[in-house]
């Protein structure tokens, strides 16, 4: 038997009826603090995946993890302790997969610091392996749910950019509520961006691209740097997986929004 909408629960907590509006089209600013918190509890940045780490990934995890991993905590990051410097631009990357893109961008932007959030251990091992091989010193990894990391470890106006490349599109309509990029989380991300900071998303799933564009447009503190989708910025490399898709005729949509310097005025473009 279907649960009535006003009785729908999240971990045993009843969600108020007005919270059942479409997340994609509902401005988080219109939600009560209780319902906003419930939305953020429901959103998860990951799904547990099976997969075993290679021997090289395990070695990197064990040897480099203590230096480049940051333990999740319920208080904000001390940037000087984490990176040995606290005067550089900071970029948050959510869900870095096997880390090739993260390593590529960090190598080409050595004067910026990257907080990379992922829960998949083989991917973390792979990125640590790249960090050791290149080598890199401007990446730190947090193995935890990104929603909680952003909410608890990042203070307001503390980061300069957010990268979310190829998040899980949750293809089936009944699973769309599991998508990471929904209005409550976008509002949370925007609050952590400095004025002039940016959010860059990329997806190869058109319907998800349309939803991302919609929820970013809803957030009043952000402004699209173009009128619609943008050409892939040069700093984002084309991965092997993406290139195979392009050769098969698949498209990729890049979306970049910038935080306004003044909420009620147009922003400058990147």
N, C-alpha and C positions, 0 to 999 in steps of 0.2 A: 504494500500500500504506500502511495506517495505521501511524503511528509508535507503538510501545509506550509506555504512560504513563510508565514509568521512564526512557525515552530522550528524552522530549519536551525540546526545546531552546529557549532564548531567546537570540537573537543568537549561536548557537553554543555557549552554555553549558548543560550538562545540568542540568535541574531535578530535585532529589531527589524520590523517589517520594512521600514524605509531604507534599510541597507540592502534590500533585494533588487534595487535598481541596477541596470547594466553598469558594471564597473568601467567598461570602456568609455561610456558616455557620461559618467557621473563625476563631477568635480569633487576631489577629496576635501576641498575647503567647505563644501556644503554638508559634510558628514559630521556627526557628533564625534567627540573624542573617543567614546566607547566603540562606535561602529568603525571608526578609522583604525583603532587598535585591532579590532576583530578582523578587518580586511587584511592587515599586515600579518596577522597570525596565520591566515589562510594561504597567503602567497608564499611560495618557496622558490628559491633560485635554482633548485636542482631536483633530480630524481636519482635515486640510488641505482647505479649501473654495475653490472657484473664486469669482470675483467681482471686479469692478473698482471702485476707489474713484471717487467723483464728483470733479469739480473742486474743489468746496468742501471735501470730505473731504481731498483731497490738500493743499490750501492750509493746512488746520488741522494736518495731520500735519507739514508743513514748518515752519510758523510757531510752533506751540504745542508740538510734540513735544519740542524741546530743553528746555523748562521743565517739562513735566508727565510725561515718560516717564523711567523709571529703567532703566538697562541691567542685564540679568541679571548676577549675579556669584555666585561660589561662597562668599562670606562674608556674614554677616548685615547687614541694612540698618542704616544709621545714621539714626535717625528725625529727629534734629535737622537733619542735612544734607538729608534728603529733603523735610521739611515745614516746616522753620524752627521747629519746636517738638517736644518729646518728652514732653509731659505730658498728652496727650489720648487718649481711647479710640481703638483702632485696629480697623478692620473690613477683612477680606479678602473680596473678591468674585472668584469664579472663573467665567470665561466670561460676560462681560457683554453679548454680542450687539452690538446697535447703541447701547447705553449709556443708553437713556432711563431705565431703572429706577435705574441707578447714579447718574445726575445728579439724579434726583428725590429719592432718599434723601439724598444728600450735601447738597443744597440745604436740606433740612429738618432736617439734623443738622450744623450748621456747626461745632460744637465736637468733632466726631469726624473722624478721618483715615481715608481709604479707599485701600487698595491694590487696584487692579483689574487682574486678570490675563486677558489675551486674546491670541490669536495672529492673528486675522483682521484684516487691515489696514484694510478698509473700516469695520469696527466701531470700531476704534481711532480712525480719522479722524472718524467720526461722534461719538464721545464727546468728542474734543478740540474739535470744533466746538461742542458743547453747553457745554463748559467755558468757551469764549471768549464765547459768547452770553449765558450767565446773569448774571454770570460766577461761576466757582467756583475756590477755591484749595485745597480739602481733598481732592483726588483726585490720585493718582499712578498711572501705568499701567506695567505690566511686560509686554512682548511676548515671552512665553516659556511653556514648558510649566509648568503650575501645580504638578505633582508636584515638579519640581526646585526651583521657587521656594520652596515650603513646606519642603522638606527642607533647603535650603542657605541661604536668605535670611532665614528666620524662626527666631529662637531659641525655646527652650521657654518657655511661659507669657508670651508677648510680645504676644498679640492678644486682643481682647475679643469678637470675633464673626466668623463666617464665613457668607457668603451664597453659595448655589449654586442659582440659579434656572434651571429647565428645562434641565438637562444632557442631552446626547444619550442617549436611552434605548436605542439599539442594539437595535431591535425583534427581530431574528432571534435565536433561542436560541443559535446557534453564535457570535454576536457578543457575548453577555452578558459575556464575560471582558474586553471592552474598556470596560465601564462604569467611570466614574470612582469612583463611591461603592461601594467594596469595603472589607472589614475592614482590610487593611493601611493604606490611605490614611486611613480614618477614625481609626485609632489615631494616625497621624502628625498629623492635624489636631488631635486632642484634646490631644496633647502640646504643641502650640503655643498652645492656649487658656489664658488665665488662669482660676483658679477663679471660677466664676460666669459665665464667658463662654458664648457660645451658638453653635450651628450651626443655620442655618435653610435648609432645602431646600424646593423647590417643583417639582412635575412634573405634567404632564397625562397621564401614562401610568401606569395603575393598577398594572400588574405591577411597574414600576420603583419606584413608591411603596411597594409591599409589601416589595421588597428593601431599599430605603433604611431603612425602619422596622426591618427585621430586623438589618441591619448596625450601625445606631446603637444598638439595644438590646443587641447583643453587647458593645459597648465599655463596660467596667465603670466608667470614669471619667465617663461621661455619664448623664444622667437625662432622660427625656421630661418636658416641662413639662405634658403632659396624659396621658390614658390611651391615646391613639391618635393620630389626626391632629388638627391644631389649626385653628382658624379663622384665615383670613389676617390676619396682623398689620397694623395700619393703616399702618405705614411702608412696606409693599410695595405699590406701585400696581398696578392692573390694566392691563396693556399692551393696545395695540390688537389684537395677535395673540391674546392670551388672551381678550379680550372677544368677538372673533369666534367663538372656540371655545365660549365659554359660551352665546352666543346660539344656537349649533347643538346645544346640549345636552351639550357636553363638560364634564367635571369637572376640577378642579385640586385637588391634595392638597398642603397645607403641613405640614411636619414640623419641629418645633423641639425640640432637645435642649440642655440646659445642663450645663456641666461642674460636677461636684460640688465643694463646698468641701473635703470630706474624702472620699476614695475609698470608704470603707466605711460612710458615713452618707448618708441622703437629703439632697438639696440643696434650697435654697429655690427657689421658682419665680419666673420673670421677671415 
